[in-house]
Amino acid sequence: MTTIRPRRLRATPALRAAARETRLHPRELVLPLFVREGIDAPRPIASMPGVQQHSLDGLRRVLVQAADAGIGGVMIFGVPERKDASGSGADDPDGILNVASRVAVAEVGDALVVQTDLCLDEFTDHGHCGVLDDRGVVDNDATLARYEAMALAQAEAGSALLGLSGMMDGQVAAVRAALDRAGFTGTALLAYSAKYASAFYGPFREAVGSSLRGDRLTYQLDPGNGREGVREAVLDVEEGADVVMVKPAGGYLDVLRRVADVVPVPVWAYQVSGEYSMLEAAAANGWIARERAVLESLTSIRRAGAESILTYYALEAAAWLD
């Protein structure tokens, strides 16, 4: 009987490269960026070593770096000085997110896909992703009206892809209809369809100066539910989503694979703040080889079905892959 020897294709770097099933490319990486109102120098985020809140001038510099690195795009989050119950700064044309969007479009709009986070949590004084009713509960349908206003403001600012991350029922349909009525038929929608109520968002709360009171268990998905994540993605496609998202990435590779197997649109994933911070902490202690571990983690997300990955490693990984 002939001995089967799969190791033959692992014998040299050239053979391993020739047989590789999943490859990473800089164009498949999207860099999340935090732009803070009222600062004139970068502010380090303690829980995310190497990641900063940017001023508008600092944003311009990192946008040029991102374009030069050949990555696919940037996702912009705004960090305002003032917040209120309705998150009024979110749809203010002079609010930090919309100003930053105009800066990004002017600077690199031809080279990168400029994307903006469409959610209220950074702008509300209670820190929730929607407006609250008189019982202190997130009002789904009242929130949709706020999302429509945000979408129009972001489209006016030139954002090419709006990241609907609030997990309100019907948000994709509402935003798509509002954009189409206003003539923004070419503005694309990225639905954070399978966004789980995860403990791995912890460092992000520092990054955006979150003032969250309570939790988001009534609108983000239960980590034990895989089928529900697939259902949400299918619903968002039916409502008009151009791209769907699974978030977090690393702990939900099974959901990512299942979503990628059933939807006809691109599927993306977000390697979230807690995933980044754990890798950084382990590398800082010498417990893992940092570059290898980062690239392995990104490759696993691609292998599971993500066609693009939001990751704080986008610039570094692009340089390693060059």
Summary of the structure (lengths in Angstrom):
residues: 322
radius of gyration: 19.8
end to end distance: 44.1
largest distance: 75.9
contacts: 1113
relative contact order: 0.14
helix: 45%
strand: 17%
